[in-house]
Amino acid sequence: MASTTPIDTPPASPVPPAGPSSSSSTGRAGDKIFSGLSRGSGILLLVVMASIAGFLTYRAAIAISKDQGNFFTTFDWSPSANPPVFGIAVLLFGTIVSSIIAMVIAVPIAVGIALFLSHYAPRKVAAPLAYVVDLLAAVPSIIYGIWGALVLVPYLGGLNVWLDQYFSWTYVFDQTQPGVARNMLTVGILLAIMILPIVTSVSREVFLQVPRMNEEAALALGATRWEVIRLSVLPFGRSGVISASMLGLGRALGETMAVATVLSPNYLISLHLLDPGGATFAQNIAAKFDEANPLGRDALIASGLVLFVLTLLVNGAARLIIARRKEYSGANA
């Protein structure tokens, strides 16, 4: 039996540990820089918000300390009077009512347009229409205001008469003071037109992000196009639609020039939407700031603080709604 001898092989040379390559070190440095910039941007945003809140609170405290009426219930705005009186009840009422009207009109129409562009319209039609919708969002406020004053107000006179004739029993459409249609209903319709492109664009992008497999699965089970939208698209995009609506509401709450151009302001609270008059925070600040004395400007800043807090509350409520709906939307799947 032949014996075999092992063949000696030279030992393998040790492989030096791989050091960090230049690309990986550059990547880590880039991550650190990006992380630092992101953190700094967030902190800067908080500092700016805190600075704005502090400035508004300081100036508002000066005005409220000299107010001889109740800031929240007085139906008057006379900072130059002796004693000075100014209240935000009328401004708060007008701002909320006009924004609610705008949201009731704009959101359903915007969601319908977004669904049409994302799921019904042919691509050759959807692309130009989407471009037009995006273009409407870039139109300046003053242009909407001029169009509203010259076109919308005269044509809405007939609508006011018709609503008063057939729906006066609802109280809100009972016109007790006939006149030009410079009222809260006109303001609400104009604001609805202004926020419609914003809500439509964001909602359309959300609907386009629905997983294709969800829609195909629903179609494979025999669902109709509407059932696919109702069972797959709308649940997935609910939080996005809420976010889009809040963006539109933010513009409606703070809109200035368009409202100032259309509205005939007065300091009366009335649920008769067809009666001329009304006032909003932004419109009152724009109309009164130049002619106001130092105390009057502090009063306007105080009203701006209330609008600031109102906007924060609305956005906070929207975030809570989105957080509660998120687990049911399918976005986490």
Secondary structure, DSSP 8 states (H G I E B T S, - for coil): ---------------------HHHHHHHHHHHHHHHHHHHHHHHHHHHHHHHHHHHHHHHHHHHHH-SS-TTT---EETTSSS-EE-SHHHHHHHHHHHHHHHHHHHHHHHHHHHIIIIIS-HHHHHHHHHHHHHHTTS-HHHHHHHIIIIIHHHHHHHHHHHHHHHGGGSTT--SS---S-BHHHHHHHHHHHHHHHHHHHHHHHHHTS-HHHHHHHHHTT--HHHHIIIIIHHHHHHHHHHHHHHHHHHHHH--HHHHHH----S---S-TTSB----HHHHHHHHTTT--HHHHHHHHHHHHHHHHHHHHHHHHHHHHHHHHHHHHTTT-
